[in-house]
Structure formats: structure tokens, C-alpha cells
Amino acid sequence: QVQFVESGGGLVQPGGSLRLSCTASEIIFTSRRHIVWYHQAPGKERKLVAQISPWDGDIYYPEYMKDRFIITADSDKHTVFLQMRNLNPDDTGMYYCNSIPLSGVWGQGTQVTVSS
């Protein structure tokens, strides 16, 4: 059964950092799916922020991310991390992880609020 569990969000001041965690079902890792993080700002659609291939470490960031986020994976723990730094209010919203191919099963996400 496919499952994603996100954690690590919270309230942080502008310029601060957070590390999000995504624990996924073992099948996600054993079936060699890419794992992705999405950001959904209030009232907006989900937007891809980072992608990793856990089996070979291949990483992709959309150009607009500007090197502020770092995605890593611990395959033994079936977990993918998103280290976020220099956060600004535009980073506020829910963060979700999923796979490529996209799973129809979404986790509850983790809320990030960047505010002074």
C-alpha cells in the first residue's frame, strides 16, 4: 500500500530554516520511483519544488528555487528530506511529498508558516 507521511513543518521567521521529512512506503523505494516535494501556497495549486531518485541520487530543482532548498534521501529509512533555508513569506503553505509516477494517494502534508 502506497503511503506518504510528511512532518517537520512549523512557524519560522523570515530568513530561517526548516527540515521537512517524508517517510514513504517501502514499495516506493523498491520500485525505483522518483520522489518529489510539492508546495501549495494558500489558494494556489501545488507546485514542484524538488525531486530525487533515491537509488542513484539524481536530483532536480525547478529553476525558480534558486538553490535555497536541498533534497536528500535515506533509502534505508524510506525517508526523503527537504532542507529549506533563507525562508520567506512566499514559502508559506502546505508541503506534500509524492512519487513520479504520481500516486493518487496523498499524505496530510506539513504546514510551513514563515512570518515575523
N, C-alpha and C positions, 0 to 999 in steps of 0.2 A: 504494500500500500504506500502510495506516494504521500509524503507529508513534509511540510516546512515549518520550522519554529524559529521565529525571529526574536531577538532580545537585544538589550543594551542601549535602548533609546533613553531619552530624558531631556531635562531642561539644561541648556548651556548658554553662556553668554557669547556674544559675537566675538570671533577670534578663537573660541575654544575648540576642544576636540572631543570626539566620542569614538568608541569602537563598538560596532554592531556585530552580532553573531547570528549565523543562520545554521541551524542543525537540520540536515535533510535526511530523508530515508536512505538506507544503505543502497537501495536499488538505483538511486540517482547517481551514486558514485560508481557502482559496479557496471552500470550500463553506459558509462562514459558520456554523460550529458554535460554540456556546459552549464555552469551555474551563474545566475545573474542577480544583481540587485537593481531594484526599481525604486524611484522616489515619486510619491504622489503628493503634490502640494495641495492645500485646501482648494477645492473646487476645480481642480485640474486633472488631466489624465496622467496615468502612470508613465514615467519617463525612465529609460535605461540610464544607469549611472556607472555600471561596471560589470564585467564579465570575466569568468575564469574557467579554464579547462583543468580540473584538478589532476588529471593523470599526467599532464606534461607541463603544467604551469603557465600555459599560454594565457595572456591577459589582453583585454581590450577595454579601452575607455573612450567614450564619445569625446569629440574634440572640445566641447564646451566645459568639460570637467576641470581642465586646467591644472592637472596634477595635484589636486587637493585631496583626493581620495585614493586609498591604496587597498586593493583586494588581495586577499591571501586565502589559502585553503589548507586544512589539516585533514587529509583523507582518512587517516586512522580514526579520527573522531567524527567523521562525516560532517564537518563543520567548515563553513566559509565565513571569513571575517571581512568587515569593511571599516578600515581606519579612516576616519574623517577628521580633517584638520582645517584650521582657519575658517570655521563655520560662520555663515552669515544668515540673516533672517530669511533669505530666499531658500535656504536649505530646510526650513521648517516643513514638516509634513510626516506622512507615514512612509516607512521604508519596508519593502517586501523583497523576499528572495523567491526565485523560481528557477526553472531549468529551460534549456533550449534542447529539444523541442519543448515549447511551453506546456506546462501541466495545467489542467483545468482546476487543480486543487491549489488554493492559495492559503497561506498561513494568515494569522491575525495581524501580522505586521508589528512594527515597533515605532512608537511615536517619538519624533525628534522635534524639539522646540528650541529655536535659537532666539533669545530675547534678553535684553538688559533689564 
